[in-house]
């Protein structure tokens, strides 16, 4: 994608048209890529079950969203998802960009902030947390590019993971958003380097 501007990068509610892309990401990504994320492919719900679960989320759009789709020039390229939700208090936010050619382009820096804006508005959280695997250098660099400082270490575990992973923790409060937006507006530009994993 050439000539991408910040305004071309958006987040949107999950639609049925996005469900197949999510299922393909989890079931067709190389096993070594998933294991590098700490995910055990054999623990994933099968395709049919995953499709049913995601379709149910689409049908429940009246509820505050827990998945937002990342779009660049209208094309869906990934998702931001919430786990470990404490109602009205906090949640852990994750990012997955489905195809290698869209990774490492700077799209995530913009979509992270836009997704946080939506999640704060919808859920009334006090904070959004990131439990970023210490081994994922590119994901930690992205947090640094946003101007986020680590606030501790932790571990994260989900049923699809191979084992608990050691993480660097970042925390964003709603009052931090204007600073993050201002930083993006003054420093962001799309990258043209080779795609990165993670």
C-alpha positions in Angstrom: 0.0 0.0 0.0 1.5 3.3 -1.1 0.7 6.8 -0.1 -0.9 5.9 3.2 -1.9 8.8 5.5 -2.9 8.6 9.1 -6.5 9.2 8.1 -6.4 6.1 5.9 -5.8 3.9 9.0 -9.0 3.3 10.9 -10.6 0.8 13.3 -14.1 -0.5 12.9 -16.6 -2.9 14.5 -16.2 -6.5 13.6 -18.3 -7.5 10.6 -19.2 -10.9 9.3 -17.1 -10.3 6.3 -14.0 -10.2 8.5 -14.6 -13.5 10.3 -13.1 -15.7 7.5 -9.9 -13.6 7.5 -9.5 -14.0 11.2 -10.0 -17.8 11.0 -7.5 -18.0 8.2 -5.0 -16.0 10.2 -5.1 -18.5 13.1 -5.4 -21.7 11.1 -3.2 -20.9 8.1 -0.3 -19.0 9.6 2.8 -21.1 9.8 3.0 -23.1 13.1 6.5 -21.6 13.8 5.0 -18.1 13.6 2.2 -19.0 16.0 4.6 -20.6 18.4 6.8 -17.5 18.3 3.7 -15.7 19.6 3.4 -18.3 22.4 0.4 -19.9 20.8 -0.1 -23.6 20.6 -1.8 -24.3 17.3 -3.3 -27.5 18.6 -5.1 -25.6 21.4 -7.0 -23.3 18.9 -10.7 -23.9 18.5 -11.3 -25.7 15.2 -12.3 -23.6 12.2 -16.0 -24.2 12.6 -16.1 -23.4 16.3 -13.9 -20.3 15.9 -16.2 -19.1 13.0 -19.3 -19.6 15.2 -17.7 -17.8 18.2 -16.8 -14.8 16.0 -20.1 -14.7 14.2 -21.8 -14.6 17.6 -19.6 -11.5 18.5 -20.9 -9.9 15.3 -24.5 -10.6 16.3 -23.9 -9.1 19.8 -22.8 -5.7 18.5 -25.1 -4.1 21.1 -22.5 -5.1 23.7 -19.3 -3.0 24.1 -16.9 -4.3 21.5 -14.0 -6.6 22.5 -12.6 -6.8 18.9 -12.0 -3.9 16.5 -10.8 -4.5 13.0 -7.8 -2.5 11.7 -8.4 -1.1 8.2 -6.0 0.7 5.8 -7.8 2.5 2.9 -10.8 0.4 3.7 -9.0 -3.0 3.6 -9.2 -5.1 6.7 -5.7 -6.1 7.8 -5.9 -7.1 11.4 -7.5 -6.7 14.8 -7.1 -5.3 18.2 -8.7 -7.5 20.9 -9.3 -7.2 24.6 -8.8 -9.9 27.2 -8.5 -10.0 31.0 -11.4 -7.5 31.2 -12.3 -6.0 34.6 -15.5 -4.1 34.0 -15.1 -0.4 34.3 -11.5 -0.8 35.4 -9.1 -2.2 32.8 -8.4 -4.7 30.1 -5.4 -6.1 28.3 -5.2 -5.1 24.7 -3.6 -7.2 21.9 -2.9 -6.7 18.2 -2.7 -9.1 15.3 -1.9 -8.1 11.8 -2.9 -10.9 9.5 -0.4 -10.7 6.6 3.4 -10.3 6.8 3.3 -7.6 4.1 1.3 -5.3 6.4 3.6 -5.7 9.4 6.4 -3.3 10.2 4.8 -0.5 8.1 3.8 1.8 11.0 0.1 1.0 10.7 0.0 -0.4 14.2 1.2 2.7 15.9 -1.9 4.6 14.5 -4.4 1.8 15.0 -3.3 1.2 18.6 -4.2 4.8 19.5 -7.5 4.8 17.6 -8.5 1.4 19.1 -7.7 2.7 22.6 -9.9 5.7 22.0 -12.8 3.4 21.0 -12.3 1.0 23.8 -12.1 3.7 26.5 -15.3 5.3 25.1 -17.2 2.0 24.9 -16.1 0.4 28.2 -15.3 3.3 30.5 -12.0 1.8 31.5 -9.7 3.6 33.9 -6.7 2.1 32.0 -5.8 -0.2 29.2 -2.8 -2.5 29.7 -0.3 -4.1 27.4 1.4 -7.3 28.5 4.0 -7.4 25.7 6.2 -10.5 25.6 9.8 -9.6 26.4 11.0 -11.6 23.5 8.9 -9.6 21.0 11.4 -6.8 20.2 9.2 -5.2 17.5 6.1 -5.0 19.7 8.2 -3.4 22.5 9.7 -0.9 20.0 6.2 0.0 18.9 5.3 0.9 22.5 8.4 3.0 22.8 7.6 4.8 19.5 4.2 5.7 21.1 6.1 7.2 24.0 5.0 4.5 26.5 7.3 3.7 29.4 7.3 0.2 30.9 5.6 0.2 34.3 6.6 -3.3 35.4 7.0 -6.9 34.4 4.4 -9.6 34.5 3.2 -12.8 32.8 0.3 -13.5 30.6 -1.5 -16.7 29.9 -4.5 -17.6 27.7 -5.9 -21.1 27.1 -4.4 -21.1 23.6 -0.9 -20.4 24.8 1.9 -23.0 25.1 2.8 -21.7 28.6 2.7 -18.4 30.6 5.0 -15.8 28.9 7.1 -13.2 30.7 6.1 -9.7 29.7 6.9 -6.1 29.9 3.8 -4.2 31.2 2.6 -0.8 29.8 -0.4 1.1 31.1 -2.4 3.8 29.4 -4.9 6.0 31.1 -7.6 7.8 29.2 -6.0 11.2 30.1 -2.9 10.0 28.3 -4.6 9.8 24.9 -4.2 13.5 23.8 -0.5 13.2 24.4 -0.3 10.0 22.3 -2.3 11.6 19.5 -0.1 14.7 19.5 3.0 12.5 19.3 1.7 10.6 16.4 0.6 13.7 14.5 4.1 15.2 14.8 6.2 12.1 14.2 4.3 9.4 12.3 5.1 8.5 8.8 4.6 5.1 7.0 7.6 2.8 6.8 8.8 1.1 3.7 11.2 -1.4 5.2 11.0 -5.2 5.1 8.0 -6.6 7.1 8.6 -7.8 10.6 7.0 -10.7 12.4 5.0 -10.3 15.6 
